[in-house]
């Protein structure tokens, strides 16, 4: 994935997160909000790594781990679910030549797995 597309994707998700959840601006400092952007970068790195060798477990194991870390810190699973849904939507819009089909599939699996966990938590 080209660097420009990566930066646009990260920016899109970050701004979508802040517009959908304005309470994040109230709850977190500017420095903490930058951690959200860094987290999105890490999510994308793992997604791209898994895609390079077509190994689902690289990304899905990461998703499971990062969800446990975030929920232990009081950050709800639905933030991660939305992040991955929006990533999938963005990549679908850019997928004219089919370059992101595998990544989109992984994102759908991650959302399904996290949604299952979310249902159990309720």
Secondary structure, 3 states (H helix, E strand, C coil): CCHHHHHHHHHHHHHHHHHHCCHHHHHCCHHHHHHHHHHHHHHHHHHHHHHHHCCHHHHHHHHHHHHHHHHHCCCCHHHHHHHHHHHHHHHHHCCCCCCCHHHHHHHHHHHHHHHHHHHHHC
